């Protein structure tokens, strides 16, 4: 068995055992964050039947995934990095999910480009849950207006997404995100990475973005 497959199975088992132990019913999907890794490292997972993959940059994803996705309709590609408006038309063609919507301008551009090719892409609104000046995401006090705008332009809004501050314990941020997500009535929540995915799964995350724990450390 390939190392990446074993890593994925170990993670899945850890999540399930932890949730069972806490009597929590949640079945989060794992996005295998394949950014910077070449396709030869990803193919064993595809052949194993794993379908959800995450990329940070549109150009890298185009080069890696265009042919592979064309020959495998089960693959779902998630853009988890910051998206510039001039890359939206390329992103909408390739990706199935965008996790980093953080402005009205970006939301409108995604809607416009999707309409051009008759594709309704699934989106998450990225929340700057720690109020960090250097980090992308909408501030909590501006979240409601962005949620309402996305609904008025008929975007397929799945839920919220966050990356908590690396210098702090993630639990309080995950709890706050879970409350916000429920307040807006969303069924999906994108949070949790290699260092904190168990805590995220305990707090209602339905999409875990895990990279190094599956593929190993990036060079």
Wavefront OBJ file of the C-alpha trace (Angstrom):
o trace
v 0.000 0.000 0.000
v 1.310 3.425 -0.966
v 2.350 5.665 1.929
v -0.160 8.395 1.047
v -3.039 5.890 1.110
v -1.919 4.557 4.490
v -1.674 8.107 5.816
v -5.186 8.891 4.620
v -6.630 5.729 6.153
v -4.889 6.468 9.461
v -6.371 9.974 9.511
v -9.858 8.677 8.699
v -9.600 6.110 11.492
v -8.391 8.713 14.005
v -11.265 11.036 13.162
v -13.876 8.314 13.441
v -12.491 6.907 16.688
v -12.336 10.375 18.241
v -15.889 11.268 17.213
v -17.219 7.895 18.380
v -15.508 8.371 21.736
v -17.220 11.752 22.128
v -20.585 10.471 20.839
v -20.517 13.060 18.057
v -22.199 12.227 14.779
v -20.214 13.923 12.041
v -18.748 12.566 8.816
v -16.377 15.237 7.505
v -14.830 14.939 4.077
v -11.072 15.151 3.762
v -9.664 17.512 1.157
v -6.197 16.199 0.333
v -4.260 19.441 -0.076
v -2.003 18.637 -3.001
v -0.492 22.079 -3.573
v 3.195 21.935 -4.630
v 3.085 18.142 -4.995
v 3.453 16.619 -8.446
v 0.839 14.328 -9.919
v 2.941 11.173 -9.424
v 2.495 11.641 -5.665
v -1.248 12.247 -6.036
v -2.150 9.445 -8.465
v -2.045 6.631 -5.856
v -4.775 8.429 -3.910
v -6.856 8.931 -7.059
v -6.501 5.236 -7.891
v -7.493 4.401 -4.305
v -10.734 6.291 -4.943
v -10.200 9.518 -3.041
v -11.926 12.346 -4.893
v -11.439 15.661 -3.035
v -8.232 17.667 -3.608
v -7.166 21.167 -2.655
v -4.950 23.655 -4.459
v -3.818 27.167 -3.531
v -2.904 28.621 -6.914
v -4.987 28.660 -10.066
v -2.051 28.415 -12.489
v -0.514 25.412 -10.739
v -3.890 23.692 -10.646
v -4.485 24.281 -14.358
v -1.172 22.668 -15.230
v -1.674 19.685 -12.922
v -5.364 18.924 -13.056
v -6.841 19.870 -16.451
v -6.179 16.523 -18.133
v -6.706 14.420 -15.013
v -10.100 15.988 -14.300
v -11.172 15.594 -17.920
v -10.657 11.835 -17.616
v -12.113 11.437 -14.113
v -15.469 13.104 -13.517
v -15.553 12.010 -9.861
v -12.708 14.333 -8.843
v -13.758 17.457 -6.988
v -11.191 20.239 -6.946
v -11.207 22.819 -4.164
v -9.520 26.222 -4.389
v -8.422 26.996 -0.838
v -6.015 29.867 -1.505
v -6.665 33.549 -2.136
v -8.323 34.190 -5.490
v -7.599 37.325 -7.496
v -10.423 38.611 -9.686
v -8.300 38.361 -12.850
v -7.995 34.595 -12.301
v -11.672 33.949 -11.637
v -12.593 32.908 -15.194
v -9.906 30.206 -15.126
v -10.818 29.105 -11.598
v -14.509 28.743 -12.383
v -13.774 26.493 -15.361
v -11.541 24.103 -13.396
v -12.625 24.125 -9.755
v -15.784 22.711 -8.221
v -15.465 24.579 -4.906
v -13.966 27.944 -3.947
v -13.302 28.250 -0.208
v -11.866 31.769 -0.153
v -14.605 34.215 -1.137
v -14.085 37.332 0.979
v -15.592 40.303 -0.869
v -18.636 41.434 -2.828
v -16.430 42.159 -5.833
v -15.071 38.594 -5.889
v -18.496 37.044 -5.353
v -19.957 39.040 -8.248
v -17.098 38.052 -10.553
v -17.573 34.349 -9.721
v -21.292 34.637 -10.442
v -20.656 36.440 -13.749
v -18.059 33.951 -14.979
v -20.183 30.991 -13.918
v -23.115 32.361 -15.876
v -20.987 32.644 -19.012
v -20.253 28.907 -19.041
v -23.481 27.781 -17.334
v -21.648 26.407 -14.306
v -22.755 26.898 -10.731
v -19.701 26.626 -8.529
v -19.974 25.909 -4.803
v -18.484 28.565 -2.553
v -17.491 29.173 1.052
v -17.068 32.611 2.584
v -13.686 32.958 4.281
v -13.985 34.620 7.679
v -11.026 36.377 9.268
v -11.983 34.850 12.602
v -8.878 36.095 14.428
v -9.114 39.644 13.086
v -5.565 39.413 11.697
v -4.535 42.324 9.497
v -2.244 40.182 7.335
v -4.809 37.454 6.660
v -7.515 37.229 4.011
v -11.145 36.877 4.919
v -14.135 39.048 5.702
v -14.381 40.536 9.184
v -17.233 39.258 11.325
v -18.997 42.638 11.361
v -19.116 42.603 7.541
v -20.104 38.946 7.208
v -23.870 39.396 7.149
v -23.841 41.812 4.224
v -21.626 39.454 2.191
v -23.839 36.454 2.974
v -26.937 38.380 1.878
v -25.221 39.606 -1.290
v -24.166 36.070 -2.283
v -27.756 34.919 -1.853
v -29.178 37.773 -3.934
v -26.943 36.891 -6.884
v -27.888 33.219 -6.539
v -24.453 31.834 -5.702
v -24.409 28.313 -4.298
v -23.230 29.252 -0.818
v -22.224 26.140 1.121
v -21.007 27.700 4.360
v -18.121 29.454 6.049
v -14.374 28.830 6.066
v -11.581 29.943 8.404
v -7.902 29.628 9.203
v -7.394 30.386 12.912
v -4.326 32.297 14.128
v -1.296 30.002 14.277
v -0.143 31.651 17.505
v -3.256 30.706 19.451
v -5.205 27.590 20.396
v -7.761 26.865 17.659
v -10.617 25.586 19.839
v -12.222 28.938 20.677
v -12.126 29.990 17.024
v -13.640 26.712 15.850
v -16.430 27.029 18.425
v -17.164 30.562 17.256
v -17.160 29.496 13.603
v -19.522 26.626 14.346
v -21.953 29.035 16.035
v -21.738 31.492 13.133
v -22.314 28.728 10.608
v -25.407 27.526 12.457
v -26.679 31.089 12.869
v -26.729 31.496 9.086
v -28.254 28.060 8.587
v -25.389 26.537 6.607
v -24.901 22.782 6.570
v -21.231 22.821 5.555
v -18.199 24.269 7.313
v -14.614 24.351 6.008
v -12.042 24.375 8.805
v -9.250 22.233 10.194
v -5.824 21.409 8.794
v -3.056 18.914 9.555
v -2.344 20.357 12.998
v -5.911 20.702 14.259
v -8.265 18.527 12.187
v -9.489 16.459 15.155
v -10.593 19.577 17.041
v -12.248 20.933 13.891
v -14.157 17.683 13.331
v -15.411 17.853 16.932
v -16.812 21.308 16.191
v -18.938 20.497 13.156
v -16.413 20.943 10.346
v -17.579 19.054 7.268
v -14.513 19.739 5.097
v -11.034 19.213 6.564
v -8.120 20.592 4.529
v -5.238 18.197 5.208
v -1.954 18.282 3.297
v 1.315 17.435 5.049
v -0.212 14.629 7.132
v -1.124 12.883 3.893
v 1.628 13.802 1.455
v 4.495 14.580 3.840
v 6.372 17.818 4.384
v 6.680 20.190 1.450
v 10.153 21.078 0.245
l 1 2 3 4 5 6 7 8 9 10 11 12 13 14 15 16 17 18 19 20 21 22 23 24 25 26 27 28 29 30 31 32 33 34 35 36 37 38 39 40 41 42 43 44 45 46 47 48 49 50 51 52 53 54 55 56 57 58 59 60 61 62 63 64 65 66 67 68 69 70 71 72 73 74 75 76 77 78 79 80 81 82 83 84 85 86 87 88 89 90 91 92 93 94 95 96 97 98 99 100 101 102 103 104 105 106 107 108 109 110 111 112 113 114 115 116 117 118 119 120 121 122 123 124 125 126 127 128 129 130 131 132 133 134 135 136 137 138 139 140 141 142 143 144 145 146 147 148 149 150 151 152 153 154 155 156 157 158 159 160 161 162 163 164 165 166 167 168 169 170 171 172 173 174 175 176 177 178 179 180 181 182 183 184 185 186 187 188 189 190 191 192 193 194 195 196 197 198 199 200 201 202 203 204 205 206 207 208 209 210 211 212 213 214 215 216 217 218 219
